[in-house]
Amino acid sequence: MSDIHLKITGMTCEHCVRAVAKALEGVPGVEKADVTLEPGEAVVHGKADTTALTAAVKEEGYVAEVQG
């Protein structure tokens, strides 16, 4: 299992955090997603396509960027 780090922009509250976590956890290959409001990051546990992850976040109305 590997971790994928994402920078998430557009989140303003805990509802946003839950929405992003739920979207990420709905992507095939994701075992768990840890999302934090400050500093606006997500750590995705599992093996998932990064394009699918960023698309899932975008669908919720936020922007995700893969961090090296």
Wavefront OBJ file of the C-alpha trace (Angstrom):
o trace
v 0.000 0.000 0.000
v 1.276 3.451 -0.827
v 0.274 6.948 0.182
v -0.695 9.681 -2.262
v -0.479 13.251 -0.983
v -2.843 15.857 -2.396
v -3.118 19.589 -1.853
v -6.803 20.510 -1.655
v -7.984 24.076 -2.190
v -11.452 25.476 -1.664
v -12.324 23.771 1.640
v -13.662 26.141 4.306
v -15.231 23.909 6.976
v -15.548 20.385 8.369
v -18.425 19.672 5.970
v -15.979 20.292 3.111
v -13.471 17.929 4.718
v -16.084 15.156 4.980
v -17.247 15.721 1.395
v -13.690 15.471 0.050
v -12.912 12.384 2.165
v -16.083 10.658 0.982
v -15.317 11.502 -2.657
v -11.760 10.194 -2.372
v -12.846 7.017 -0.586
v -15.270 6.344 -3.443
v -12.399 6.017 -5.920
v -11.418 2.388 -6.674
v -8.225 1.358 -4.905
v -8.574 3.831 -2.028
v -8.577 2.169 1.380
v -8.763 5.360 3.449
v -8.436 9.099 2.961
v -7.220 11.417 5.731
v -8.253 14.987 4.929
v -7.290 18.062 6.963
v -8.792 21.517 6.654
v -5.572 23.243 7.675
v -3.327 23.273 5.698
v -5.743 21.812 3.123
v -4.258 18.423 2.441
v -5.295 14.836 1.915
v -3.327 11.642 2.370
v -4.862 8.807 0.381
v -3.969 5.285 1.513
v -4.066 2.558 -1.110
v -3.379 2.330 -4.812
v -5.524 4.632 -6.909
v -5.228 6.514 -10.172
v -4.261 10.117 -9.388
v -6.369 11.394 -12.293
v -9.424 9.686 -10.797
v -8.644 11.182 -7.384
v -8.365 14.749 -8.660
v -11.508 14.280 -10.779
v -13.483 13.034 -7.747
v -12.447 16.099 -5.734
v -13.259 18.426 -8.641
v -16.730 16.877 -8.892
v -17.329 17.983 -5.291
v -16.346 21.542 -6.168
v -12.771 21.639 -4.895
v -9.334 21.545 -6.521
v -6.820 18.761 -5.863
v -3.183 18.795 -6.882
v -0.852 15.809 -6.484
v 2.138 16.605 -4.283
v 5.505 15.058 -5.125
l 1 2 3 4 5 6 7 8 9 10 11 12 13 14 15 16 17 18 19 20 21 22 23 24 25 26 27 28 29 30 31 32 33 34 35 36 37 38 39 40 41 42 43 44 45 46 47 48 49 50 51 52 53 54 55 56 57 58 59 60 61 62 63 64 65 66 67 68
